Amino acid sequence: MKEEQEEPEPPHIQEEQEETEPPQIIEEPEPPQIKEEQEETEPPQIKEEQEEPEPPQIKEETHSGEKAFLCEECDKSFSHLCRLKTHVRTHTGEKPFSCKECDKRFNHRYYLKTHMITHTGEKPFSCKECDKSFSHLSNLKSHMRTHTEEKAFSCKECDKSFSYLSYLKRHMRTHTGEKPFSCKECTKKCDTSFNLISSLKKHMRTHTGEKPFSCKDCDKSFGQISHLYSHMRTHTGEKPFSCKECDKSFRQINNLKRHMRIHTGEKPFFCQECNKSFRQTFDLKIHMRTHTGEKPFSCKECDSSFNQVSSLKTHMRTHTGESFQHTEMDE
């Protein structure tokens, strides 16, 4: 399969991908494991389409030919003037079509119309082989290859194979450690970078404070849609992640993973000062205070301090006279 395709008309783009020319192929999802919520794009409508301004330096060929319209910035040629106009915007950076609901802009009205589906959440194209649905037909067609097509591109480092070379290239970063997408804010202080541009976009919200995903039942907002989904379960009471070893269920998959260590005995978090290991990072942090002597929880009634809040609560009963009652903590 060719890595670069001729510019399609109308072009198809993938959700959460930057505008490219030609549009990129949708990335293949990583193989299963435990299914976690993936972030979706933001949700709503369009600004009225603005007129396309005449791009600079358009050269029209008078001779007859299949591709008579040439770009003076590069060696590409096009069969229609409208295609050339759209292409020239990739050089000028002009994006005259803007979304009313978010700050995204596009260099072609088709991209804006396609983007609007990400706001409505509509996914009318369903896979007959599994329960997945997609916003665009092109996305469904790409997905269908995971069911029907041979995976001709194999990784030499492991046993994974992929339908497209671009998928293999993305996967290879997990072996090489390459992280080509760097945060411009963090590089001033540290060296934060990512192997996927979507991961960088999520990370940037920690700097901008943007929280585009709002709860309809309360006033909370979140930077990632997966966090909103988890929060919504506090309203619905849903606990979809169940332990196969006992009858406990959890709202988040991370809570289930943490709980499973009770059954497996796994303690992956080690203290560098001694030989102790712990099931949770939280337990390790508390333990480290025994080495540092830190006691951040102080009693307001006397001068006693403690290295964990539970110890402070127990101590406070000596002032209030409240009797101690054991309560089982929620996982």
C-alpha positions as CSV (number, residue, x, y, z in Angstrom):
1,M,0.0,0.0,0.0
2,K,1.3,3.4,-0.9
3,E,2.2,5.6,2.0
4,E,1.2,8.8,0.1
5,Q,-2.0,8.9,-1.8
6,E,-3.2,11.4,-4.3
7,E,-5.3,14.1,-2.9
8,P,-8.8,12.8,-2.6
9,E,-12.0,14.7,-3.3
10,P,-13.7,15.1,-1.0
11,P,-10.8,14.3,1.4
12,H,-11.4,12.2,4.5
13,I,-9.9,12.9,7.8
14,Q,-9.7,11.1,11.1
15,E,-11.1,12.5,14.3
16,E,-8.5,14.1,16.5
17,Q,-6.0,14.2,13.7
18,E,-4.3,17.4,12.5
19,E,-5.3,18.5,9.0
20,T,-2.9,17.1,6.5
21,E,-2.5,17.1,2.8
22,P,-3.3,14.5,1.8
23,P,-5.4,13.3,4.8
24,Q,-3.7,10.6,6.9
25,I,-5.0,7.1,7.3
26,I,-6.7,6.3,10.6
27,E,-4.5,4.6,13.0
28,E,-5.1,1.1,13.9
29,P,-6.2,0.6,17.5
30,E,-3.6,-1.2,19.7
31,P,-4.5,-4.9,20.3
32,P,-6.9,-5.6,23.1
33,Q,-5.9,-6.1,26.8
34,I,-8.3,-4.7,29.4
35,K,-10.5,-2.3,27.5
36,E,-10.2,1.2,28.9
37,E,-12.3,4.2,27.9
38,Q,-10.7,6.1,25.1
39,E,-11.0,9.8,24.9
40,E,-13.4,11.1,22.3
41,T,-13.5,14.5,20.7
42,E,-15.4,17.4,22.1
43,P,-19.0,17.9,21.5
44,P,-21.5,21.0,18.8
45,Q,-22.3,23.4,15.3
46,I,-20.7,25.6,12.9
47,K,-20.0,29.1,12.2
48,E,-21.5,30.2,8.9
49,E,-19.2,29.2,6.1
50,Q,-17.1,32.1,5.1
51,E,-16.1,32.9,1.5
52,E,-12.8,31.4,0.4
53,P,-10.4,34.3,-0.3
54,E,-8.3,34.1,-3.4
55,P,-5.0,32.4,-2.5
56,P,-1.8,34.1,-3.6
57,Q,0.4,33.2,-6.6
58,I,-2.0,30.8,-8.4
59,K,-0.7,29.9,-11.8
60,E,-3.2,28.6,-14.4
61,E,-1.9,26.6,-17.4
62,T,-3.6,27.4,-20.7
63,H,-2.6,24.2,-22.4
64,S,-4.9,21.2,-22.2
65,G,-3.8,18.6,-19.7
66,E,-5.0,16.3,-17.0
67,K,-3.6,18.5,-14.2
68,A,-3.5,22.1,-15.5
69,F,-3.3,24.0,-12.3
70,L,0.2,24.2,-10.7
71,C,1.3,25.3,-7.3
72,E,4.2,27.7,-7.3
73,E,5.3,26.7,-3.8
74,C,5.9,23.0,-4.6
75,D,5.8,20.7,-7.5
76,K,2.1,19.6,-7.1
77,S,-0.4,20.1,-9.9
78,F,-4.2,19.7,-9.8
79,S,-7.0,19.1,-12.3
80,H,-9.3,21.7,-10.8
81,L,-8.8,25.2,-9.6
82,C,-10.7,24.6,-6.4
83,R,-8.3,21.9,-5.4
84,L,-5.4,24.2,-6.0
85,K,-7.0,26.9,-3.9
86,T,-7.4,24.4,-1.0
87,H,-3.9,23.1,-1.4
88,V,-2.3,26.6,-1.4
89,R,-3.8,27.1,2.1
90,T,-1.4,24.4,3.4
91,H,1.4,26.8,2.5
92,T,-0.2,30.0,3.7
93,G,-1.7,28.4,6.9
94,E,-5.0,30.1,6.1
95,K,-8.0,28.4,7.8
96,P,-11.1,30.5,7.0
97,F,-13.7,28.0,8.2
98,S,-14.2,28.0,12.0
99,C,-16.3,26.0,14.4
100,K,-18.7,27.9,16.7
101,E,-18.4,25.4,19.5
102,C,-14.7,25.1,19.9
103,D,-11.6,27.0,18.7
104,K,-10.7,24.7,15.8
105,R,-10.4,26.1,12.2
106,F,-10.1,24.4,8.9
107,N,-8.8,25.2,5.4
108,H,-11.8,23.6,3.6
109,R,-15.5,23.7,4.4
110,Y,-15.6,19.9,4.0
111,Y,-13.3,19.5,7.0
112,L,-15.5,21.7,9.0
113,K,-18.6,19.7,8.2
114,T,-16.7,16.5,9.0
115,H,-15.5,18.0,12.3
116,M,-19.1,18.9,13.3
117,I,-20.0,15.2,13.7
118,T,-17.5,14.9,16.5
119,H,-19.6,17.4,18.5
120,T,-22.9,15.8,17.9
121,G,-21.5,12.4,18.9
122,E,-23.4,10.8,16.0
123,K,-21.9,7.4,14.8
124,P,-24.2,6.2,12.1
125,F,-21.8,3.7,10.5
126,S,-21.8,0.4,12.4
127,C,-19.5,-2.7,11.9
128,K,-21.4,-5.9,11.2
129,E,-18.6,-8.0,12.6
130,C,-18.4,-6.3,16.1
131,D,-20.2,-3.7,18.1
132,K,-18.1,-0.7,17.0
133,S,-19.7,2.4,15.4
134,F,-18.0,5.3,13.6
135,S,-18.8,8.9,12.7
136,H,-17.6,8.5,9.1
137,L,-17.8,5.9,6.4
138,S,-14.1,6.1,5.7
139,N,-13.4,5.2,9.4
140,L,-15.6,2.2,9.1
141,K,-13.9,1.1,5.9
142,S,-10.5,1.3,7.6
143,H,-11.8,-0.6,10.6
144,M,-13.2,-3.4,8.4
145,R,-9.7,-4.2,7.3
146,T,-9.0,-5.4,10.9
147,H,-11.6,-8.1,10.2
148,T,-10.9,-9.0,6.6
149,E,-7.4,-8.0,5.4
150,E,-4.1,-9.7,5.9
151,K,-1.7,-7.9,8.2
152,A,1.3,-7.8,5.9
153,F,3.5,-5.5,8.0
154,S,5.2,-7.4,10.8
155,C,7.3,-6.1,13.6
156,K,10.8,-7.6,13.8
157,E,11.0,-6.9,17.6
158,C,7.8,-8.8,18.6
159,D,5.1,-10.9,17.1
160,K,2.7,-8.1,16.2
161,S,1.5,-7.5,12.6
162,F,-0.4,-4.6,11.1
163,S,-2.5,-3.9,8.1
164,Y,-0.6,-0.7,7.1
165,L,3.0,0.4,7.1
166,S,2.0,3.6,9.0
167,Y,0.6,1.5,11.8
168,L,3.8,-0.4,12.0
169,K,5.8,2.8,12.1
170,R,3.7,4.1,15.0
171,H,4.1,0.8,16.9
172,M,7.9,0.8,16.4
173,R,8.1,3.8,18.7
174,T,7.2,1.5,21.6
175,H,10.4,-0.3,20.9
176,T,12.7,2.6,20.0
177,G,11.4,4.9,22.7
178,E,11.0,7.6,20.1
179,K,8.7,10.4,21.3
180,P,8.6,13.0,18.5
181,F,5.9,15.2,20.0
182,S,7.3,17.5,22.6
183,C,5.5,19.8,25.0
184,K,6.8,23.4,24.5
185,E,5.8,24.3,28.0
186,C,7.5,21.4,29.8
187,T,10.7,21.6,27.9
188,K,11.4,24.8,29.8
189,K,11.5,22.8,33.0
190,C,11.7,19.1,32.1
191,D,11.8,16.9,29.0
192,T,8.2,15.8,28.4
193,S,7.4,14.3,25.0
194,F,5.0,11.8,23.6
195,N,4.9,9.1,20.9
196,L,1.4,10.1,19.7
197,I,0.1,13.6,18.9
198,S,-3.2,12.8,20.6
199,S,-1.3,12.2,23.8
200,L,0.4,15.6,23.5
201,K,-3.0,17.3,22.9
202,K,-4.4,15.7,26.1
203,H,-1.3,16.8,28.1
204,M,-1.5,20.4,26.9
205,R,-4.8,20.8,28.7
206,T,-2.8,20.4,32.0
207,H,-1.1,23.7,31.0
208,T,-4.0,25.6,29.5
209,G,-6.5,24.4,32.2
210,E,-9.0,23.6,29.4
211,K,-11.8,21.3,30.6
212,P,-14.1,20.9,27.6
213,F,-16.0,17.9,29.0
214,S,-18.8,19.0,31.4
215,C,-21.1,16.9,33.6
216,K,-24.8,17.6,32.9
217,D,-25.8,16.6,36.4
218,C,-23.4,18.9,38.3
219,D,-21.0,21.7,37.7
220,K,-17.8,19.7,37.3
221,S,-15.7,19.7,34.1
222,F,-12.9,17.5,33.0
223,G,-9.9,17.6,30.6
224,Q,-10.5,14.2,29.2
225,I,-13.7,12.5,28.3
226,S,-12.6,9.3,30.0
227,H,-12.5,11.2,33.3
228,L,-16.0,12.5,32.6
229,Y,-17.3,8.9,32.0
230,S,-15.7,7.8,35.3
231,H,-17.3,10.7,37.1
232,M,-20.8,10.0,35.6
233,R,-20.8,6.7,37.4
234,T,-20.9,8.5,40.7
235,H,-24.3,9.7,39.6
236,T,-25.5,6.5,38.0
237,G,-24.0,4.1,40.6
238,E,-22.7,2.0,37.7
239,K,-19.7,-0.3,38.5
240,P,-18.9,-2.1,35.2
241,F,-15.5,-3.5,36.2
242,S,-16.0,-6.7,38.2
243,C,-13.5,-9.0,40.0
244,K,-13.5,-12.6,38.8
245,E,-12.1,-13.8,42.1
246,C,-14.8,-12.2,44.4
247,D,-18.0,-10.3,44.1
248,K,-16.6,-6.8,44.2
249,S,-17.2,-4.3,41.4
250,F,-15.6,-0.9,40.6
251,R,-16.3,2.3,38.8
252,Q,-12.8,2.5,37.2
253,I,-10.6,-0.1,35.7
254,N,-7.6,1.2,37.6
255,N,-9.4,0.4,40.9
256,L,-10.0,-3.1,39.7
257,K,-6.3,-3.5,38.7
258,R,-5.3,-2.3,42.2
259,H,-7.8,-4.6,43.9
260,M,-6.6,-7.6,41.9
261,R,-3.2,-7.3,43.7
262,I,-5.0,-8.4,46.9
263,H,-5.6,-11.8,45.1
264,T,-2.3,-12.1,43.3
265,G,-0.2,-10.8,46.1
266,E,1.7,-8.5,43.7
267,K,3.5,-5.6,45.3
268,P,5.2,-3.7,42.4
269,F,6.1,-0.5,44.3
270,F,9.5,-0.8,46.1
271,C,11.1,1.4,48.7
272,Q,14.7,2.3,47.8
273,E,15.7,2.8,51.4
274,C,14.7,-0.7,52.6
275,N,13.4,-4.0,51.2
276,K,9.7,-3.3,51.6
277,S,7.3,-3.4,48.7
278,F,3.7,-2.2,48.4
279,R,0.6,-2.8,46.3
280,Q,-0.1,0.9,45.8
281,T,1.9,4.0,45.3
282,F,-0.1,5.7,48.0
283,D,1.1,3.1,50.6
284,L,4.7,3.6,49.4
285,K,4.4,7.4,49.9
286,I,3.1,6.9,53.5
287,H,5.9,4.4,54.2
288,M,8.6,6.8,52.9
289,R,7.7,9.2,55.7
290,T,9.0,6.7,58.2
291,H,12.4,7.4,56.5
292,T,12.1,11.1,56.0
293,G,10.4,11.8,59.3
294,E,7.8,13.9,57.6
295,K,4.5,14.4,59.5
296,P,2.3,16.6,57.5
297,F,-0.9,16.1,59.4
298,S,-1.1,18.3,62.6
299,C,-3.6,18.3,65.4
300,K,-5.3,21.7,66.0
301,E,-5.9,20.9,69.6
302,C,-2.3,20.0,70.6
303,D,1.1,20.0,69.1
304,S,1.0,16.3,67.9
305,S,1.7,15.6,64.2
306,F,1.3,12.4,62.2
307,N,2.5,10.9,59.0
308,Q,-0.9,9.8,57.7
309,V,-4.4,11.3,58.0
310,S,-5.9,8.1,59.5
311,S,-3.6,8.4,62.4
312,L,-4.6,12.0,63.0
313,K,-8.3,11.0,62.9
314,T,-7.7,8.3,65.5
315,H,-5.8,10.8,67.6
316,M,-8.6,13.4,67.4
317,R,-11.0,11.0,69.3
318,T,-8.8,11.5,72.4
319,H,-10.0,15.2,72.3
320,T,-13.6,14.6,71.2
321,G,-14.3,11.5,73.3
322,E,-15.7,9.7,70.2
323,S,-15.4,5.9,70.6
324,F,-13.4,4.1,68.0
325,Q,-15.4,2.2,65.4
326,H,-13.8,0.2,62.6
327,T,-15.2,1.0,59.2
328,E,-14.2,-0.9,56.1
329,M,-12.7,1.5,53.5
330,D,-14.1,1.4,50.0
331,E,-11.7,-0.1,47.5
